[in-house]
């Protein structure tokens, strides 16, 4: 689940990367958080697509 805490952590690492840079451990954590976010996003998006019905009108 995408939580505000997850988004806050992602934003924190993005801001820190721009201002002062990240250590190797922080870069790994940032990538892990991004992958977690994308995994949740893709799952929700897939669920939305699966719940759609397409009707063709002639």
C-alpha positions as CSV (number, residue, x, y, z in Angstrom):
1,X,0.0,0.0,0.0
2,X,1.2,3.5,-0.8
3,X,1.4,5.4,2.4
4,X,2.2,9.0,3.1
5,X,5.2,7.7,5.0
6,X,6.5,5.9,1.9
7,X,6.1,9.0,-0.2
8,X,7.7,11.2,2.5
9,X,10.8,8.9,2.5
10,X,11.0,8.9,-1.3
11,X,10.8,12.7,-1.3
12,X,13.4,13.0,1.5
13,X,15.9,11.0,-0.5
14,X,15.2,12.9,-3.7
15,X,15.7,16.3,-1.9
16,X,18.9,15.1,-0.2
17,X,20.3,13.7,-3.4
18,X,19.9,17.2,-5.0
19,X,21.2,19.1,-2.1
20,X,24.1,17.1,-0.7
21,X,24.2,13.7,-2.4
22,X,23.5,10.2,-1.1
23,X,25.7,7.5,0.3
24,X,25.7,4.1,-1.3
25,X,23.4,2.7,1.4
26,X,21.0,5.7,0.9
27,X,21.0,5.1,-2.9
28,X,20.1,1.5,-2.3
29,X,17.3,2.4,0.1
30,X,16.0,5.1,-2.4
31,X,15.9,2.5,-5.2
32,X,14.2,0.0,-2.9
33,X,11.5,2.6,-2.0
34,X,11.0,3.5,-5.6
35,X,10.5,-0.1,-6.6
36,X,8.1,-0.6,-3.8
37,X,6.1,2.4,-4.9
38,X,6.1,1.4,-8.5
39,X,5.0,-2.2,-7.6
40,X,2.0,-0.8,-5.7
41,X,1.2,1.6,-8.4
42,X,1.3,-1.1,-11.1
43,X,-0.9,-3.4,-9.0
44,X,-3.5,-0.7,-8.5
45,X,-3.4,0.3,-12.2
46,X,-3.8,-3.3,-13.3
47,X,-6.8,-3.8,-10.9
48,X,-8.4,-0.7,-12.5
49,X,-7.9,-2.1,-16.0
50,X,-9.2,-5.5,-15.0
51,X,-12.4,-3.9,-13.7
52,X,-13.1,-2.0,-16.9
53,X,-15.7,-3.2,-19.4
54,X,-15.3,-2.1,-23.0
55,X,-18.5,-1.8,-25.1
56,X,-18.3,-1.4,-28.8
57,X,-21.0,0.7,-30.4
58,X,-21.7,0.3,-34.1
